[in-house]
Amino acid sequence: MTTRILAPRWAWRGTAVLLTVGLLVAAYMTFEHYTGNRTLACSATGVVDCARVTTSSYSMILGIPVALAGLGWFLATIALTGWSFTRLDQAPRTRLLGAWYGLGLAFVLYLVWVELVPLGRICSWCTVVHVVTLLLFLLNLAEAVLSAEVDDRS
C-alpha cells in the first residue's frame, strides 16, 4: 500500500503570504511607474537608487513597464495556484508551479543582472520582489521534496 505524505501547512501558508507581499509590492511599483515616482519611498542616492532603476531604459520591455509585468505575473500566479490546488494532484501541481516559478526566477535573474551590471544601482522594492520570487520557487521545491509517496509494506 502506498501512503501519500502531503507538504506541511507552512509551505502552503508561506506561499499565500509571499504571493500577497509580491502582489502588494508589484501594485505599489506599478502605481509609482504611472505617477512618475512622485511618492517613491526609496533612497535616490548611492548604490540603492530606486528612481534610477525604475526610470531607466531597462524599466520597459517590449513597451510594457516591468512593474506592470510583475503585477501581471503575481496576478497570474495567484490564479494558477488557486486553480492548481482545486484541479490537480500534488505531483502535477508542484511540477506546473515549479515551471512557472522557474520562469519568474529566470526573469528575476535577468533583472538582477540589469541592476548590478549596466545600471550599477539596485532598487530595494525590486529586491523584495526578487526575494519573494526566489522564496516561492524554493517553497515549491520543498513541497515537491516533502510530498512523497511512502511504501507501507509492514
Buried (B, 14 or more C-beta within 10 A) or exposed (E): EEEEEEBEEEBBEBBEBBBEBBBEBBBBBBBBBEEEBEEBEBBEEEEBBBBBBBBBEBBBEEEEBBBBBBBEBBBEBBEBBEEBEEEBEBEEBBBBBBEBBEEBBEBBEEBBEBBEEEBEBBBEBBBBBBBBBBBBBBBBBBBBEEBBEEEEEE
